[in-house]
Amino acid sequence: MELLLNLAIFLPLVGAVAVALVRKEKFAKVVSISLSSLVFFMVLYLFLNFNWQAQGFQYITRLEWIPSLGISYHVGVDGMAISLLLMTALVFVSAFLWSWKVEDRPNLYFALFLLLETACLGVFSALDFFLFYLFWEGMLIPMYFIIGLWGHDRKVYAANKFFVYTFFGSVFLLLGLASIVVYGYMMTGKLSFDYTFHLGFSYPLMLQIAGFLLFGLGFAVKIPMWPVHTWLPDAHVEAPTAGSVILAAVLLKMGTFGFVRYSLPLFPEASKHFIPLIFFLSVVAIIYAAMMAIAQTHIKRLIAYSSISHMGVVTLGTFAMDLNALNGAIYMMVAHGLSSGALFMSAGFIYDRVHSYHMEDLGGLARYVPKLAVLFMLSGLAGIGFPGLAGFVAEFLVFLGTYKNFPLWAFVAGVGVVLSAVYFLYMYKRVMFEEETLSEYRLEKWKHLKDLETHHTLSFLLLIVLAFLMGLYPYPFVKILEQTSKYVLGG
Amino acid sequence: MEALAILLSPLIAFLLIGLFGSRMGDMASAVLCILGGAFSFLLSLWTTSKALSEPFAVKLYDFMPIGNYTLTLGLYFDALSSITTSVVTFVATLIFVYSVGYMKELFGQWTFKFYAYLSLFLFAMLLIVLSDNLLGIFFGWEGVGLASYLLIGYFHTQKKASNASLEAFTLNRVGDWLFLFGIIATFYLFGTLSITEIFGKVQAVDKALLGLACLLLFGGAVGKSGQLPLHTWLPNAMAGPTPVSALLHAATMVAAGVYMVARLYPMFENSPQSLKVVALIGGLTALFAALAATSHTDIKKIIAFSTMSQLGLMFLALGLGDKMGAMFHLTTHAFFKALLFLSAGSVIHAFHHHLYEIYEAGGLKRYMPATYASFLVGALALAGVFPLSGFWSKDLIIATAYHVSFLWGVLTSVVSFLTAYYIFREGFVLFHGEERFRGRQEGEPHESPGVMVVPMVLLAVMAVVAGFFEGWYGGVLGVKKELHLDIALLSTFVALSGIGIAYLVYVRGFVDPHRVYESLKPLHTTFREQFFTERLYHNVLAGGYLFYSKILYMTAERQLIDGLVNLTYPTVRSTGSLFRTLQRGKLNFYVLSLSFSFLLLLALTLLWR
């Protein structure tokens, strides 16, 4: 079992090397899809065998790495990590399937994505600060090239902005990590980068506040929270479809994951101090980003803003200091991964066929690409928290948990429920409906559009089916998070 | 199991049609949809007979843990829910049958979707009616919202339809937002979401918090039932095909709000303050919508406003403590309102979906006798003329209103008067008078096919006889009501005078209605524009939201936040180039700065002593 986790993390890396060396297009595609599916089944196996009643981490591997600095190779998962791993592995399968027809430098493309998968899986399973930071930064490089090489018109600007901005945040994260490692050394005389080692400390308040701010800035940029969010819409707009899918589904979760995994347990006192600030930023993000979303005419930019809005719900739930809210926040990470992935696929598909993301160029598509119309609608419903899909369970738990101690915050944040429906349906209307407003020229063009191909449908279905499963029978998916949440809240 | 099948048969129909509809064809889909509804109806009769003797619950599965509480989904059958189920499935099935005739011309254009949505609609409605917990109700609640969105926007190629559907979903979501927080407040109050457990504890909880929870829940009902101030979607929802309007306005969707309040009535009963709000909203809406109905000329919109007004009466009854009156009126209303819509649809069908203004038709009774008769029965029932069903149910509400306060009583009488007037205005203009449709189309309008007429006849029968079940209905709900002779006489007089005025004006032509409307133009426009609420919502609220979002995007987002971010690049660059000059390898500069620094140091050491 322990081995399986390590295999799952590093198999894509091996694949990346193989794909990069064997320069055959078919090989790259087949290897990527089969390896990522294999990884998914491994993670699924781990998920199914996860002991949800036990506290602490499971499937732990610990090897000495750089003993003189107290750095070890230490991986393991808790309920949150295994859920995120499951989602990540699934989204990668989906992204690879989607890329079946990529023609531009396919080997490099697939190699970078495989590299990215290792980094993503690594971030969620690392239990050593050094290892965590390695994966955390490691993910920047493939993503930078994915945006910079396969992106659209302003890809270089977006890639640079993405890299510099998130790197800027990461520097603070590094400082934070270093400061608590140094503190640990000063207190015990033992230099250790081990996560579990540091859990035992109760830091003085000043250090907690400093640590919280340093970690927090790094995570906030990655989530992204308002007002350090402007890199995200640009990155999404320029990224290729599969890149956007991974960016929205997995990369954004690293920040919220970081808050739950690091900020809350390491700095419990400071976290309580910052509740009002985080709540304010979350609620602003929910409402402000929803307003930004409806002002857009670019589909991908709209979806990017919707992500920011939903991440506001996650941060709200994370800091509500309530079991249900935290469960809901983690649930939202997974749910949003599925829905935003599917939404970006819809946008990408439209671009592939029509070569535009702009709503002025679109409209009336529903009749010509009916399969897309259905799946796009389902993705959107998953996104706006429609009951029966995963997002609803998450939102309900977050609002319920937050309402307990902060009823007014919860109620105001609840406006997001209305606003999200408005911007999604408004977009859907302008993209899919109102054929009568179209020009003859476009209608003629639409008549020759080809609907979803098999690989598109498959990648959609993977995400949507899990979203339905998590929406219709959330019991096991919530239960598996409970011990993590209890632990994080200090129970 | 049989009980579960009531819920599942429309769901299965939906899934089958949705997945295989394109291969099965439209007719097969329609048949499947009808079968799903009919099967559900038959089973519901059986469960009703069982539930009347002994209420029972069906547990489904553990849905999710909320802290230490585990939410289990399930169904609950008692007199209220099982009778409502029967009514809903009965009316819905008849509408499904009718829609085969109505949509026939569109077969071959993916009309299977229409039947899939109808089945989804019925499923979601049954979920609301039968769920034994608040979250289950919310599932159905959002479900009917989605189904109505899809159905209202069914002709999605038209801008009008897609706008109407967007508006419907948005206003419903506003209600859902309140409803969701009502559920959350209820959960913290009672520690459970199961309605039977809530009823057990309802006496023991804090009254103020209970009132808050009730108001939030009622907010959901306001959205779903199109009450003030979340009402503008309801008349605009007429953009959908007529069977949808009938379904939306008769047994499902808008009825859900009234049903929900009735379902949770023990909660509302224990917070009298919230009941006052219910009564106020209901009463205002009843009057508001009745006034709006008098000045509209769209065949379907008049009936739509009438629905809004009648629902207002039901809420008024609920608010005044008369649950039985409200629910009984909901039941009879389901029959005659569906009947009215189907008759209106029959007229529209006769003109091949090109005629929507009442003044463009006229004198139709010669050509469409069955439709005329149906409309007449529906209108008489709506007006509350003895002995049709509307008379009995309305009598209950009016009696309650007069009993509570004279003011409420007068309000209900005024609404009844207006109701009788506007519905007969529509009827007389459509079916009597000169044939204004001449020249609009080739040939004469003809009666609708049997597949449409039969459901209308069945509904007409129910609209006539349903009232006689008043005693029985009160019995099973455990309420005893008597007929109030004085009230009955009064409301008959009111109804007849409304009809009489409509007759004098529109058949006899004593007054020219256009001239009257012209002379009262400000008033007429105010009513027609729904007191300008629609304009307010569309232009000020929706438009303003969009406008300010765009402004905010251009300023705060692009210029301020992103501007600052992008400013870092030139800042770093200029600072960099500033320092770069220091080390560009120019020897003169090095020597100069070296000697200058040396002098500076020397001066400092000399002066510092």
Interface residues (C-beta under 8 A of the other chain):
Chain A: K161 Y165 P227 H229 T230 W231 Y288 M291 M292 I294 A295 Q296 L323 N324 G364 A366 R367 P370 L381 F386 P387 G388 F392 V393 F396 L397 F399 L400 Y403 K404 A410 F411 G414 V415 V417 V418 A421 V422 L425 Y426 K429 M432 F433 E434 E435 E436 T437 Y473 P474 Y475 V478 K479 E482
Chain B: Y61 D62 F63 M64 P65 I66 G67 T70 W110 L135 F138 F139 E142 G143 L146 Y149 G153 H156 T157 Q158 K159 S162 N163 L166 F169 T170 R173 V174 D176 W177 L180 F181 I184 A185 F187 Y188 Y545 L546 Y548 S549 K550 L552 Y553 A556 E557 I561 D562 V565
